[in-house]
Amino acid sequence: SVFRYFDDTEALKRAAMEHHFQRVAPLFEVDEPGVGELAERIARFVEARQRLYEAVGPSAQVALSRASSDPLISERLARTRDLLRKQTEAMFAPELDTRSAAERRSVLAVADTLFQLEAVRHMRLHLGLDRPQIADALRRALHALLDCRDPLRPTEGPRLMVAYDHGFEGVIGRTLARGVHADTTLNRDDLK
């Protein structure tokens, strides 16, 4: 009987979950968290998470479906989510460290949510995206989230850069505020 090796079914489940986690543990690693240019880190992160989810997807789905009625599974999922959130935070620390505590919390919450198995599964099953399309969507979302400032945060005000065109028929003005560029053409009368 299996109970020669385990005291009860809880001990058996705990051992089985731990064995599975140890088997896939290398897939939870991402090379050089926080090191390199943002685009490079995003690419490494997206690829690592896709490899992980492809390997654990079926067993993770079973765990997710049973978590609400099984405290052991719920506990393991909570520890795994915490590990993955900390990994996200470490990978994008250079961008997160430039933000206020409240903004950092918000940005990290969205980045973490984007990379939950349920979100990736939703893109595949309900939106019909394939692996490359999901990777592209995740890269674009992370760039948008991490590479620009919070549009709700007040700024010191827009700066105006002026470039003159040939013959001074008009002036091209570009407003630079929070990474948002809005080109406008001004007439000479606008400059007086």
C-alpha positions as CSV (number, residue, x, y, z in Angstrom):
1,S,0.0,0.0,0.0
2,V,1.1,3.6,-0.7
3,F,0.4,4.4,2.9
4,R,3.6,2.6,3.9
5,Y,5.4,5.6,2.5
6,F,2.9,8.4,3.4
7,D,0.9,9.0,6.6
8,D,-2.2,10.1,4.8
9,T,-3.6,11.4,1.5
10,E,-2.5,15.0,2.4
11,A,1.1,13.8,2.8
12,L,0.8,12.0,-0.5
13,K,-0.6,15.1,-2.3
14,R,2.0,17.3,-0.8
15,A,4.8,15.0,-1.9
16,A,3.4,14.7,-5.4
17,M,3.1,18.5,-5.8
18,E,6.6,19.0,-4.5
19,H,7.9,16.4,-6.9
20,H,6.2,18.1,-9.8
21,F,7.4,21.5,-8.8
22,Q,11.0,20.3,-8.5
23,R,10.8,18.7,-12.0
24,V,9.7,22.0,-13.6
25,A,11.7,24.3,-11.3
26,P,14.3,25.1,-14.0
27,L,11.6,26.5,-16.2
28,F,10.8,29.1,-13.5
29,E,14.2,30.7,-14.0
30,V,14.8,33.8,-16.1
31,D,18.3,34.8,-17.1
32,E,19.8,37.9,-15.7
33,P,16.8,39.7,-14.1
34,G,17.1,43.4,-14.3
35,V,20.2,43.3,-16.6
36,G,20.2,44.7,-20.1
37,E,18.0,47.1,-22.2
38,L,14.3,47.0,-21.6
39,A,13.5,45.4,-25.0
40,E,16.0,42.7,-24.4
41,R,14.7,41.9,-20.9
42,I,11.1,41.9,-22.2
43,A,12.0,39.4,-25.0
44,R,13.8,37.1,-22.5
45,F,10.9,37.4,-20.0
46,V,8.2,36.6,-22.6
47,E,10.1,33.7,-24.0
48,A,10.7,32.2,-20.5
49,R,7.1,32.5,-19.4
50,Q,5.8,31.0,-22.6
51,R,8.2,28.0,-22.1
52,L,7.0,27.6,-18.6
53,Y,3.3,27.8,-19.4
54,E,3.7,25.3,-22.3
55,A,5.3,22.8,-19.9
56,V,3.0,23.3,-16.9
57,G,-0.3,24.4,-18.6
58,P,-2.3,21.1,-18.3
59,S,-1.3,20.4,-14.7
60,A,-1.7,24.1,-13.7
61,Q,-5.2,24.0,-15.1
62,V,-6.1,21.1,-13.0
63,A,-4.6,22.8,-10.0
64,L,-6.5,26.0,-10.7
65,S,-9.8,24.1,-11.0
66,R,-9.3,22.4,-7.6
67,A,-7.7,25.2,-5.7
68,S,-11.0,26.6,-4.2
69,S,-11.8,23.2,-2.6
70,D,-8.2,22.0,-1.7
71,P,-6.2,24.1,0.7
72,L,-2.9,22.3,-0.2
73,I,-3.3,23.2,-3.9
74,S,-4.4,26.7,-3.0
75,E,-1.3,27.2,-0.8
76,R,1.0,25.9,-3.6
77,L,-0.6,28.2,-6.2
78,A,-0.2,31.2,-3.8
79,R,3.5,30.4,-3.3
80,T,4.0,30.0,-7.1
81,R,2.2,33.3,-7.9
82,D,4.3,35.0,-5.3
83,L,7.5,33.6,-6.8
84,L,6.4,34.7,-10.3
85,R,5.4,38.2,-9.1
86,K,8.8,38.7,-7.4
87,Q,10.5,37.5,-10.6
88,T,8.5,40.1,-12.6
89,E,9.5,42.8,-10.1
90,A,13.2,41.8,-10.3
91,M,13.2,41.7,-14.1
92,F,11.8,45.2,-14.4
93,A,13.3,46.8,-11.3
94,P,15.1,49.5,-13.3
95,E,11.8,50.8,-14.6
96,L,9.8,50.2,-11.4
97,D,12.5,51.9,-9.2
98,T,11.9,55.3,-11.0
99,R,8.2,55.4,-9.9
100,S,6.4,56.5,-6.8
101,A,5.3,53.7,-4.4
102,A,1.7,53.9,-5.6
103,E,2.6,54.0,-9.3
104,R,5.1,51.1,-8.8
105,R,2.3,49.0,-7.1
106,S,-0.1,49.7,-10.0
107,V,2.4,49.0,-12.8
108,L,3.6,45.8,-11.1
109,A,0.0,44.6,-10.6
110,V,-0.8,45.0,-14.3
111,A,2.5,43.4,-15.4
112,D,1.9,40.5,-13.1
113,T,-1.7,40.1,-14.2
114,L,-0.6,40.1,-17.9
115,F,1.6,37.1,-17.3
116,Q,-0.8,34.9,-15.2
117,L,-1.5,31.6,-16.8
118,E,-5.2,32.5,-16.9
119,A,-4.4,35.6,-19.0
120,V,-2.2,33.7,-21.5
121,R,-4.8,30.9,-21.7
122,H,-7.5,33.5,-22.4
123,M,-5.5,34.9,-25.3
124,R,-5.1,31.4,-26.7
125,L,-8.5,29.8,-26.1
126,H,-10.9,32.8,-26.2
127,L,-9.1,35.2,-28.5
128,G,-7.7,32.6,-30.9
129,L,-4.1,33.9,-30.7
130,D,-1.2,31.5,-31.5
131,R,2.1,31.5,-29.7
132,P,3.8,34.2,-31.8
133,Q,0.8,36.5,-31.6
134,I,0.6,36.0,-27.8
135,A,4.3,36.8,-27.5
136,D,3.9,39.9,-29.6
137,A,0.9,41.1,-27.6
138,L,2.7,40.6,-24.3
139,R,5.9,42.4,-25.6
140,R,3.8,45.3,-26.8
141,A,1.8,45.5,-23.5
142,L,5.0,45.5,-21.4
143,H,6.6,48.1,-23.6
144,A,3.6,50.4,-23.3
145,L,3.4,49.8,-19.5
146,L,7.0,50.2,-18.6
147,D,8.4,52.6,-21.3
148,C,6.2,55.6,-20.6
149,R,5.1,57.6,-17.7
150,D,1.7,57.5,-16.0
151,P,-0.6,59.8,-18.0
152,L,-2.5,60.6,-14.8
153,R,0.5,61.9,-13.0
154,P,0.9,65.7,-13.2
155,T,4.0,66.9,-15.1
156,E,6.0,70.1,-14.9
157,G,4.2,71.1,-18.1
158,P,4.9,70.4,-21.8
159,R,8.1,71.5,-23.4
160,L,8.0,73.0,-26.9
161,M,10.7,72.2,-29.5
162,V,10.5,74.2,-32.6
163,A,11.9,73.3,-36.0
164,Y,11.7,75.7,-39.0
165,D,10.9,74.3,-42.4
166,H,12.6,75.5,-45.6
167,G,11.5,79.0,-46.5
168,F,9.8,79.6,-43.2
169,E,6.4,78.8,-44.5
170,G,5.5,77.5,-41.1
171,V,6.9,76.2,-37.9
172,I,6.6,72.6,-36.8
173,G,6.0,72.4,-33.1
174,R,6.2,69.2,-31.1
175,T,4.9,68.9,-27.6
176,L,6.8,66.4,-25.6
177,A,4.9,65.3,-22.5
178,R,5.1,61.9,-20.8
179,G,6.4,60.3,-24.0
180,V,3.4,61.4,-26.0
181,H,4.2,63.4,-29.2
182,A,1.6,65.6,-30.8
183,D,2.8,67.4,-34.0
184,T,1.2,70.8,-34.8
185,T,2.0,73.3,-37.5
186,L,2.0,76.9,-36.4
187,N,1.8,79.9,-38.6
188,R,4.0,83.0,-38.2
189,D,1.0,84.8,-36.5
190,D,0.9,82.1,-33.8
191,L,4.5,82.9,-32.8
192,K,3.9,86.6,-32.1
